[in-house]
Amino acid sequence: KIQAYNLQDRGIDTLDANLMLGHPADARDYGIASEILDSVGIEKVNLMTNNPDKVEQLSEYGINVVERMAIVAGVGEGNLDYLSTKANRMGHQISEDNLEKQ
C-alpha cells in the first residue's frame, strides 16, 4: 500500500499504481463481512458505496443488497484526480456533478 501511495505521489493514478506493483485493481474481499452479517442474522442490507463491486461481492456471498446509496464526499484539489480515476476507470458510480471541485 505504501509503495502504491509513493507512485501516486509521483503522479500515477491509483489503478495504474496497483497494477504496476503486480496487484489487482482492488484486492479486497467481502467474505468476512458477509460471515459477520450472517452470524448476526442479517440477510439484507442497504449499502453505502460508490463501488458496484462491493454490491456484487456481497450478493455472491448471499447477502441481499436491497439498495445502494451513493456516498457524496467533499471534492477538492487533493482528491479530484483520485475520485475521477475511480469513476472513469474503475466503474465507481460517482456523478459528474460530484466530481466538480467544491
N, C-alpha and C positions, 0 to 999 in steps of 0.2 A: 504494500500500500504506500509506504514511504517513497519507494522508487517511482511509483506512478505519479505521486504528487510532485516529485522532483522534475519529472518530464513535463508535467502540466505547468510548472513554474517556468519552463523554457518555451512555452507556447504550444505544446502539443495537447490536443484535446483529450478528454477523459477516456473516450473509446480507444483512440489510437495508442494512448499511453499503456493501457491494459494489454492490447493486442501486441504491441512491440515487446512487452515483457513476457509474452507467451501465455498470458492469462486470458480466460474468456471475457467477453464484454461485461458480463455480470455473473460472478461465481456464487452468488447467494442461493441458498436452498431453503425452502419454507417447510420442509418436512417436520422439523422440530416444532415450529409454530403450530402446524396442524395437529401434531400429537398433543400439545398443551391444550389447544381448543377442544379436542376430542376428550381429553382426560377430565375436563370440567363440564362435559355435555353440551358444548356449543357446536351446532351443526351448520349454522348460517351466520353470516356477518355482513355488515356494511363496512366497506374497506376504504380508508382514506389513502389514496395513492394516485400518482400520475402514471405509474408503470403497469402496463397491461400484463406483463409477465408475472407479476405478483398475483393478479387475479387468476390467470391460467394455472399457475402452480398450485395455489390453494384449491382450486377446483379439481385438479388432478389428484390431490390428496383427499378428496371427498368433502371439502368444506364448500358449502354453497355461498357464493358471493352474491348477495341479493342486489347490492348497489355499490358502484364505485363512485366515491366522492373525490373530486379534484382537490388538490392542495394548492392553494394560491399563496405563494410566499413573496416577500419583497424582492424585487429585481433591481439590481444595481450594477455598477461598473465591475464589481468584484465577482459577480456570478452570472452575468448575462451570457457569456460565451459557453459556460458550463451547461446552463439550462437550455440554450439553443442546441447544443450537441445532443443533449438528452432527447429533446423533441424531434429534431430533424434527422438524427442518425440512429437513434435507439428506440424510436416509436413511442416515447412518453407522450401522454396526452396533455400537453400544455398549450393553451390557446395563444395565438399570436398577440392578442391584447395583453396577455400577462408577460410577454417577452419584451415589452417596451420598458425602457428604463424609467424608473419612478423617481 
